[in-house]
Amino acid sequence: MNEEEFRKLAKEKGYGEVELYEVGPGPEEEMHAHDHSVLSLVLSGEFTMTTENWTKVFKAGELCENPAGTMHKERTGPEGGSFLAAKKLG
């Protein structure tokens, strides 16, 4: 998926403004949840997402949707990376 397709999908699914995030390599976060859903598209690098039920490595071009209230943690790969993300309440 590319950026244009992601922006279109986010709008169709009722997500808000798309924002760009650039992050360096970092330690794994603690398990946490948000009061909003997040739709993300990895642009570069890799990100490992762990929920209570699964762990997956997301790479450039891959989409991740994390529903509100889902316990999860993320870890950025050794090169850091960038991603687009949009949020939706509830």
Residue frames as qw, qx, qy, qz and C-alpha x, y, z in Angstrom:
[[0.000, 0.891, 0.453, 0.000, 0.00, 0.00, 0.00],
 [0.421, 0.293, -0.022, 0.858, 1.25, 3.49, -0.75],
 [0.078, -0.213, -0.400, 0.888, 0.60, 6.82, 0.99],
 [0.368, -0.006, -0.275, -0.888, -2.22, 7.89, -1.34],
 [0.586, -0.219, -0.731, -0.272, -4.04, 4.57, -0.87],
 [0.377, -0.247, -0.701, 0.552, -3.56, 4.81, 2.89],
 [0.096, 0.116, 0.185, -0.971, -5.01, 8.33, 3.09],
 [0.518, -0.091, -0.466, -0.712, -8.04, 7.22, 1.06],
 [0.582, -0.229, -0.780, 0.024, -8.58, 4.13, 3.25],
 [0.226, -0.183, -0.575, 0.765, -8.25, 6.13, 6.48],
 [0.293, 0.045, -0.020, -0.955, -10.88, 8.59, 5.28],
 [0.595, -0.120, -0.620, -0.497, -13.24, 5.79, 4.17],
 [0.574, -0.248, -0.747, 0.225, -12.93, 4.14, 7.60],
 [0.352, -0.861, -0.280, -0.237, -13.70, 7.37, 9.44],
 [0.691, -0.315, -0.164, 0.629, -10.21, 8.12, 10.75],
 [0.056, -0.951, -0.069, 0.298, -9.01, 11.67, 11.35],
 [0.299, 0.888, -0.340, -0.082, -6.02, 13.51, 9.99],
 [0.947, 0.103, -0.106, 0.284, -3.04, 11.43, 8.88],
 [0.225, -0.919, 0.324, 0.023, 0.23, 12.29, 10.63],
 [0.747, 0.448, -0.435, 0.229, 3.83, 11.33, 9.86],
 [0.672, -0.698, 0.247, -0.026, 5.98, 9.86, 12.65],
 [0.646, 0.534, -0.488, 0.244, 9.74, 9.33, 12.43],
 [0.723, -0.642, 0.203, -0.153, 11.30, 7.35, 15.27],
 [0.203, 0.631, -0.744, 0.086, 14.74, 6.08, 16.14],
 [0.640, -0.046, -0.765, 0.051, 15.52, 2.61, 17.40],
 [0.348, -0.506, 0.353, -0.706, 14.17, 2.15, 20.84],
 [0.070, -0.068, 0.944, -0.314, 13.39, -0.24, 23.63],
 [0.278, -0.415, -0.806, -0.317, 10.12, -2.08, 23.76],
 [0.330, -0.405, 0.129, -0.843, 7.32, -0.17, 25.46],
 [0.225, 0.053, 0.851, -0.472, 5.21, -1.51, 28.32],
 [0.010, -0.465, -0.841, -0.277, 1.78, -2.97, 27.53],
 [0.115, 0.327, 0.274, -0.897, -0.80, -0.18, 27.28],
 [0.252, 0.576, 0.749, 0.210, -4.08, 0.73, 25.59],
 [0.020, -0.005, 0.112, 0.994, -5.55, 3.86, 23.98],
 [0.355, 0.483, 0.583, -0.548, -9.06, 5.30, 24.03],
 [0.518, 0.655, -0.157, -0.528, -8.84, 5.62, 20.25],
 [0.902, 0.213, 0.332, 0.173, -8.25, 3.25, 17.34],
 [0.099, -0.739, 0.445, 0.497, -5.08, 3.70, 15.27],
 [0.856, 0.464, 0.213, 0.085, -4.55, 2.87, 11.61],
 [0.281, -0.762, 0.433, 0.390, -0.87, 2.89, 10.57],
 [0.846, 0.525, -0.016, 0.096, 1.18, 2.40, 7.42],
 [0.656, -0.511, 0.290, 0.473, 4.90, 1.66, 7.77],
 [0.468, 0.868, -0.123, -0.112, 6.96, 3.76, 5.36],
 [0.506, 0.588, -0.586, 0.237, 10.47, 2.65, 6.36],
 [0.107, -0.403, 0.784, -0.460, 12.16, 0.38, 8.86],
 [0.549, -0.243, -0.778, -0.187, 10.26, -2.19, 10.86],
 [0.385, -0.383, 0.372, -0.753, 8.03, -2.15, 13.91],
 [0.329, -0.117, -0.935, 0.061, 7.10, -5.09, 16.10],
 [0.522, -0.334, 0.053, -0.783, 3.58, -4.97, 17.54],
 [0.262, -0.065, -0.940, 0.206, 2.59, -7.32, 20.36],
 [0.573, -0.386, -0.069, -0.720, -0.95, -7.69, 21.68],
 [0.601, -0.310, 0.623, -0.394, -2.29, -10.14, 24.24],
 [0.886, 0.226, 0.352, -0.199, -2.97, -12.57, 21.36],
 [0.829, 0.437, 0.156, 0.311, -0.21, -12.12, 18.76],
 [0.316, -0.700, 0.281, 0.576, 3.14, -10.58, 17.78],
 [0.702, 0.578, 0.335, 0.249, 3.88, -9.38, 14.25],
 [0.375, -0.401, 0.238, 0.801, 6.72, -7.49, 12.56],
 [0.444, 0.824, 0.339, -0.099, 5.41, -4.80, 10.21],
 [0.515, -0.179, 0.361, 0.756, 7.65, -3.61, 7.36],
 [0.109, 0.354, -0.210, -0.905, 7.44, -0.88, 4.73],
 [0.377, -0.005, -0.611, -0.696, 4.13, -0.97, 2.86],
 [0.352, -0.306, -0.883, 0.055, 2.32, -2.95, 5.56],
 [0.373, -0.519, -0.112, -0.761, -0.81, -1.75, 7.32],
 [0.293, -0.159, -0.831, 0.445, -1.67, -2.18, 11.00],
 [0.400, -0.543, -0.210, -0.708, -5.02, -1.41, 12.62],
 [0.291, -0.055, -0.779, 0.552, -5.19, -1.36, 16.41],
 [0.340, -0.663, -0.520, -0.417, -8.74, -1.01, 17.84],
 [0.244, -0.631, 0.288, -0.678, -9.39, 1.23, 20.83],
 [0.757, -0.456, 0.273, -0.380, -8.85, -0.54, 24.16],
 [0.947, 0.188, -0.238, 0.105, -6.49, -3.19, 22.76],
 [0.586, -0.715, 0.330, 0.191, -3.60, -3.93, 25.11],
 [0.820, 0.501, -0.008, 0.278, -0.39, -3.74, 23.08],
 [0.420, -0.742, 0.267, 0.448, 3.26, -2.72, 23.00],
 [0.683, 0.725, -0.044, 0.071, 5.54, -1.65, 20.15],
 [0.612, -0.524, 0.341, 0.484, 9.23, -1.89, 19.42],
 [0.464, 0.833, -0.199, -0.226, 11.08, -0.09, 16.64],
 [0.943, 0.188, -0.015, 0.274, 13.70, -2.04, 14.68],
 [0.676, -0.399, 0.053, 0.617, 17.44, -1.32, 14.95],
 [0.366, 0.240, 0.328, 0.837, 17.39, 1.19, 12.08],
 [0.185, 0.379, 0.287, -0.860, 14.46, 3.21, 13.39],
 [0.193, 0.373, 0.807, 0.416, 11.69, 3.95, 10.94],
 [0.229, 0.119, 0.029, -0.966, 8.78, 6.08, 9.86],
 [0.051, 0.400, 0.909, 0.107, 5.06, 5.55, 9.58],
 [0.288, -0.295, -0.201, -0.889, 1.80, 7.32, 8.86],
 [0.129, -0.309, -0.882, 0.331, -0.93, 7.08, 11.47],
 [0.331, -0.375, -0.229, -0.835, -4.51, 8.23, 11.83],
 [0.018, 0.079, 0.823, -0.562, -6.72, 8.06, 14.93],
 [0.450, -0.383, -0.493, -0.639, -10.43, 7.45, 15.49],
 [0.331, -0.284, 0.570, -0.696, -12.20, 7.81, 18.83],
 [0.796, -0.027, 0.310, -0.519, -13.98, 4.74, 20.16]]
